[in-house]
Amino acid sequence: MNSESSSQSVQSDLGVAAERLPRHIAVIMDGNGRWAQRQGLPRVEGHRRGVTSVRRTTEECARLGIQQLTLYCLSSENWKRPQYELDFLMHLLEQYMIEERSTIMANNIQVRIIGRRDGIPEQVQHEMDRTIELSAANTGTTLCLAINYGGRGEMVDAVRKMATAAAAGTLEPAKITEDAIAAHLYTAGMPDPDLLIRTAGEMRISNFLLWQISYAELWVTQQCWPEFCEETLHQAIRDFAGRDRRFGGLKVDSAEGAT
């Protein structure tokens, strides 16, 4: 499908002009355990079911031509959970990296991963690297997985890199700018999120992309992540498309002046 046909398809499906789509969508995938408990299932079954939502959302973003989708898979605080749940999550992550490769390649998706590698089993890291390598030449949607990620930790790592450069004389403190800081974050080279979606009704950021979401539009659904589907994604995008993004400025009305 060429770009013109793709744009027409997007407008037909969503009632949204292609230029009004968010370039980068970030998602805090919350509520897996709660969903499972409501079904009378073990918490880990919610994580397993959540993989289906990951697949559906990723494929739909690729179909719509979204430039980047970033998913909050495992936070740096999640290591406080019971060991059996952490072991299951590591198994699920390894399984995802292997089993989803065909879907990733068929949809021309490039996989990126941000976060620290501490605590992630070596075999899981191997499969992560293999998937990144296989998809590196893909030119469609970037799927960025935040694994063992924390926004404050990311800033700490960035400051350490910059302090090391300053001590070595390769970075002048007076020349540290917002762009310089952004270039030292895990997300260097990636666009900032336009739309941040959170599931399960929680009204907090949870240490996710703290620098990058400065001007992101927030959208929260009561649905838990295993319930998240293409139509919910469409609802979020339609709402985003109808918002007036001012980025701290004012909208000027010719008749009434700035509002």
Buried (B, 14 or more C-beta within 10 A) or exposed (E): EEEEEBBEBBBEBBEBEBEBBBEBBBBBBBBBBBBBEEEEBBBBBBBBBBBEBBBBBBBBBBBBBBBBBBBBBBBBEBEEBEEEBBEBBBBBBBBBBEEBBEEBEEBEBBBBBBBBEEEBEEEBBEBBEEBBEBBEEBEBBBBBBBBBBBBEBBBEBBEEBBEEBBEEEEBEEEEBEEEBBBBBBBBEEBEBBBBBBBBBEEEEBBBBBBBBBEEBBEBBBEBBBBBBBBEBBBBBBEEBBEEEEEEEEEEEEEEEEEE
